[in-house]
Amino acid sequence: MFDEDVQTDTNEWAGALGRWFIFAAGLAILVAALILPAQIDLCETRNQRDLALHIEQSHNTRIERYETFLAEMEHPAPETVKLLAMSQLGMIASDRQALIIPGQPADPQLFEFLEPTPVAFKPRIVKASRLETLTTGLDSRFWFVLIGAVSVMYGILPAANLDPLS
């Protein structure tokens, strides 16, 4: 009889510890289901921000080049005067070629000189993990959250008393 009491106490302690582990695992599942979709949204927002910063930087570079040209117009250098005169007269230097558009006069490439070369934007691509796929999928998200909620509920509920004599 003494051996049964010791064994019952040992089984109850392992059962209570096991319930705490199941509760902690369920809680971790629910936290992951809450945080990971928000983290994916944050990553997409950062990509949009980086694109906006890239566009802003290219606009700023363009404005700086035009301001530099305007400053050169206030105190012109001989090369700047020659470029502007060629632009106004529709002349093209012998070392350059015009962009000829049908029906338009030949362009002496003044704006090509001023415009910066475009730089393509490369967004950061982050591969989704299996856990992120589970928490963001339409069908898998429901089951993922349900399993976490059931685990938390199972961990919280008291152990059933299986002793028929009690």
C-alpha positions as CSV (number, residue, x, y, z in Angstrom):
1,M,0.0,0.0,0.0
2,F,2.9,2.4,0.7
3,D,4.3,1.7,-2.7
4,E,1.0,2.7,-4.5
5,D,1.0,6.1,-2.7
6,V,4.5,6.9,-3.7
7,Q,3.8,5.8,-7.3
8,T,0.6,7.9,-7.4
9,D,2.5,11.0,-6.2
10,T,5.2,10.5,-8.8
11,N,2.7,10.1,-11.6
12,E,0.8,13.3,-10.5
13,W,4.0,15.3,-10.4
14,A,5.0,14.2,-13.9
15,G,1.4,14.9,-15.1
16,A,1.5,18.4,-13.6
17,L,4.9,19.1,-15.2
18,G,3.7,17.7,-18.5
19,R,0.6,19.9,-18.4
20,W,2.9,22.9,-17.8
21,F,5.0,22.0,-20.8
22,I,1.9,21.6,-23.0
23,F,0.6,24.9,-21.7
24,A,3.9,26.6,-22.5
25,A,4.0,25.0,-26.0
26,G,0.5,26.1,-26.7
27,L,1.3,29.6,-25.5
28,A,4.4,29.7,-27.8
29,I,2.2,28.6,-30.7
30,L,-0.3,31.4,-30.1
31,V,2.4,34.0,-29.7
32,A,4.0,32.8,-33.0
33,A,0.6,33.0,-34.7
34,L,0.3,36.6,-33.5
35,I,3.8,37.9,-34.1
36,L,5.0,36.3,-37.3
37,P,2.3,37.8,-39.6
38,A,3.0,41.2,-38.1
39,Q,6.7,40.6,-38.8
40,I,6.0,39.8,-42.4
41,D,3.9,43.0,-42.7
42,L,6.8,45.0,-41.2
43,C,9.2,43.5,-43.8
44,E,6.8,44.5,-46.6
45,T,6.5,48.0,-45.1
46,R,10.3,48.3,-44.9
47,N,10.6,47.3,-48.6
48,Q,8.0,50.1,-49.5
49,R,10.0,52.6,-47.4
50,D,13.3,51.6,-49.1
51,L,11.6,52.0,-52.5
52,A,10.4,55.5,-51.4
53,L,13.8,56.4,-50.2
54,H,15.4,55.2,-53.4
55,I,13.0,57.3,-55.5
56,E,13.6,60.3,-53.2
57,Q,17.4,59.9,-53.6
58,S,17.1,59.7,-57.4
59,H,15.0,62.9,-57.3
60,N,17.5,64.6,-55.1
61,T,20.4,63.7,-57.3
62,R,18.5,65.0,-60.3
63,I,17.7,68.3,-58.5
64,E,21.3,68.6,-57.4
65,R,22.5,68.2,-61.0
66,Y,20.1,70.9,-62.2
67,E,21.1,73.2,-59.4
68,T,24.7,72.7,-60.3
69,F,24.0,73.6,-63.9
70,L,22.0,76.6,-62.8
71,A,25.0,77.7,-60.7
72,E,27.2,77.3,-63.7
73,M,24.9,79.5,-65.7
74,E,25.3,82.3,-63.2
75,H,29.1,82.1,-63.5
76,P,29.5,80.3,-66.9
77,A,32.5,78.3,-67.9
78,P,33.4,78.2,-71.6
79,E,32.3,74.6,-72.0
80,T,28.9,75.4,-70.4
81,V,28.4,78.4,-72.7
82,K,29.2,76.2,-75.7
83,L,26.8,73.5,-74.6
84,L,24.0,76.0,-74.0
85,A,24.6,77.7,-77.3
86,M,24.6,74.4,-79.2
87,S,21.3,73.6,-77.4
88,Q,19.7,76.9,-78.3
89,L,20.9,76.8,-81.9
90,G,20.1,73.1,-82.4
91,M,23.7,72.2,-83.2
92,I,25.4,69.0,-82.3
93,A,29.0,68.6,-81.4
94,S,31.0,66.3,-83.7
95,D,31.8,63.9,-80.9
96,R,28.1,63.4,-80.0
97,Q,25.1,61.9,-81.7
98,A,21.6,63.3,-81.6
99,L,18.5,61.5,-80.5
100,I,16.3,62.1,-83.5
101,I,12.6,61.8,-83.0
102,P,10.5,61.9,-86.1
103,G,8.8,65.3,-86.5
104,Q,11.0,66.9,-83.8
105,P,14.2,68.9,-84.3
106,A,17.5,67.1,-83.5
107,D,18.4,67.2,-79.8
108,P,21.9,68.4,-78.8
109,Q,21.7,66.2,-75.6
110,L,21.5,69.0,-73.1
111,F,19.1,67.1,-70.9
112,E,21.0,63.8,-71.3
113,F,24.0,65.7,-69.9
114,L,21.9,66.9,-66.9
115,E,19.9,63.7,-66.1
116,P,21.6,61.2,-63.8
117,T,21.8,57.6,-64.9
118,P,18.9,55.7,-63.4
119,V,19.7,53.0,-60.8
120,A,17.3,50.1,-60.5
121,F,15.8,49.4,-57.1
122,K,16.4,45.8,-55.8
123,P,14.0,44.9,-53.0
124,R,15.1,42.6,-50.2
125,I,13.6,39.2,-50.7
126,V,13.3,37.2,-47.5
127,K,12.4,33.5,-47.8
128,A,9.5,32.5,-45.5
129,S,10.2,29.8,-43.0
130,R,7.8,26.8,-42.5
131,L,6.6,28.4,-39.3
132,E,5.8,31.7,-41.1
133,T,4.0,29.6,-43.8
134,L,1.9,27.9,-41.2
135,T,0.9,31.1,-39.5
136,T,0.1,33.0,-42.7
137,G,-1.6,30.3,-44.8
138,L,-5.4,30.6,-45.1
139,D,-6.2,27.0,-44.0
140,S,-3.1,26.2,-41.9
141,R,-3.5,29.4,-39.8
142,F,-6.8,28.2,-38.4
143,W,-5.5,24.8,-37.5
144,F,-2.3,26.2,-36.1
145,V,-4.2,28.6,-33.8
146,L,-6.7,25.9,-32.8
147,I,-3.9,23.5,-31.8
148,G,-2.3,26.2,-29.7
149,A,-5.6,27.1,-28.0
150,V,-6.4,23.5,-27.3
151,S,-2.9,23.0,-25.8
152,V,-3.3,26.1,-23.6
153,M,-6.7,24.9,-22.5
154,Y,-5.4,21.4,-21.8
155,G,-2.5,22.8,-19.7
156,I,-4.8,25.0,-17.7
157,L,-7.5,22.5,-16.9
158,P,-7.0,20.4,-13.7
159,A,-6.0,16.8,-14.0
160,A,-8.9,14.3,-13.9
161,N,-9.1,12.2,-10.8
162,L,-9.1,8.6,-12.1
163,D,-9.1,7.0,-8.6
164,P,-12.6,5.4,-8.3
165,L,-12.4,5.4,-4.5
166,S,-12.1,9.2,-4.1
